[in-house]
Amino acid sequence: MNRPIRVLVGKPGLDGHDRGAKVIARALRDAGMEVIYTGLRLTPEQIVQAAIQEDVDVVALSILSGAHNHLLPKVVDLLKSEEVYDEVLVICGGVIPEEDIPVLKEKGIAGVFTPGTPTQVTIDFIKENLKR
């Protein structure tokens, strides 16, 4: 495919802080990707519907609220029920305890990026693990 990588950046749940999401959205855009930022306080259902409508290659979830073990697997489950999970790379970033990372990966989150991760690490991960 010759089109740019399309990434949806979503903020599930009641988390009202989106500085990190905006930083990564800008970094991905500057790396040549098309970025759709959905804004704050969306349900997993809204994020999945936006991902389908926008025909994205990557769903990048940003979460700081502590609800990552509930909300992020819910997004994965909904992508699976809509039969698009196998076509989409799902990653996340935010304040996520180290002990929760293996659990999230087992539940279908391909990459987990914690505070302080250089944006280039995320960019490289997307390029190396893209499913298309």
C-alpha positions in Angstrom: 0.0 0.0 0.0 1.2 3.4 -0.8 -1.1 5.4 1.4 0.2 6.8 4.7 -0.3 4.8 7.9 -3.6 5.9 9.5 -3.7 6.1 13.3 -6.6 6.7 15.5 -5.6 8.2 18.9 -8.3 7.6 21.5 -8.8 8.5 25.1 -11.2 6.0 26.6 -13.0 6.6 29.9 -13.3 9.6 32.1 -9.7 10.6 31.8 -9.6 14.4 31.2 -5.9 14.9 30.6 -4.8 14.6 27.0 -1.4 16.2 26.8 0.4 12.9 26.1 -2.2 12.0 23.5 -1.6 15.3 21.7 2.2 14.9 21.9 2.1 11.4 20.4 -0.5 12.5 17.8 1.9 15.3 16.6 4.9 13.0 16.6 3.1 10.4 14.5 1.9 13.2 12.1 5.4 14.5 11.8 6.6 11.0 11.0 4.3 11.0 8.0 1.3 9.2 9.4 -2.3 10.4 9.1 -3.7 10.9 12.6 -7.3 11.1 13.7 -7.6 12.3 17.3 -11.0 11.5 18.8 -10.8 13.7 21.8 -11.6 13.1 25.5 -14.0 10.8 27.4 -15.0 8.4 24.7 -16.5 4.9 25.3 -14.7 1.9 23.9 -17.7 1.5 21.6 -17.2 5.1 20.2 -13.5 4.5 19.7 -14.1 1.2 17.8 -16.8 2.8 15.6 -14.4 5.7 14.8 -11.6 3.2 14.0 -13.9 1.4 11.5 -15.3 4.5 10.0 -11.8 6.0 9.5 -10.4 2.7 8.2 -7.3 3.0 10.4 -4.3 0.8 10.6 -3.5 1.5 14.2 -5.6 2.2 17.3 -3.4 4.1 19.8 -5.1 4.4 23.2 -4.0 6.9 25.8 -5.0 6.3 29.4 -4.1 7.8 32.7 -7.2 7.1 34.8 -6.2 3.7 36.1 -9.0 2.0 34.3 -6.6 0.4 31.7 -7.3 -3.2 32.8 -11.0 -2.7 32.1 -11.2 -0.3 29.2 -8.3 -1.4 26.9 -9.3 -5.1 26.7 -12.9 -3.9 26.1 -11.7 -2.0 23.0 -9.8 -5.2 21.8 -12.9 -7.3 22.4 -15.1 -4.9 20.4 -12.6 -4.8 17.5 -12.7 -8.6 17.5 -16.5 -8.7 17.6 -16.5 -6.3 14.6 -14.0 -8.6 12.9 -11.4 -5.9 12.4 -8.9 -6.8 15.1 -6.8 -8.9 12.8 -6.4 -5.8 10.5 -5.5 -3.3 13.2 -2.5 -2.8 15.4 -3.6 -1.9 19.0 -1.2 0.0 21.2 -1.5 2.1 24.3 0.3 4.6 26.4 0.0 6.2 29.7 0.4 5.6 33.4 0.4 1.8 33.5 2.1 -0.2 36.2 4.8 -2.6 35.0 2.9 -5.5 36.5 -0.1 -4.8 34.3 1.8 -4.7 31.0 1.9 -8.5 30.5 -1.8 -8.8 31.3 -2.6 -6.1 28.7 -0.4 -7.8 26.1 -2.1 -11.2 26.8 -5.5 -9.5 26.2 -4.4 -8.2 22.7 -2.6 -4.9 23.2 0.5 -5.2 21.0 2.6 -2.5 22.6 2.5 -0.6 25.9 4.4 2.7 26.2 4.8 4.3 29.6 5.7 7.9 30.5 9.2 8.9 29.3 9.2 6.6 26.3 10.7 8.5 23.4 8.2 9.1 20.6 10.6 7.5 18.1 10.2 4.2 19.9 6.5 4.3 19.4 6.9 5.3 15.7 9.4 2.5 15.1 7.1 0.0 16.9 4.2 0.9 14.6 6.3 0.7 11.4 7.7 -2.7 12.5 4.4 -4.3 13.6 1.9 -2.9 11.2 -0.6 -5.6 10.1 -1.3 -4.4 6.6 
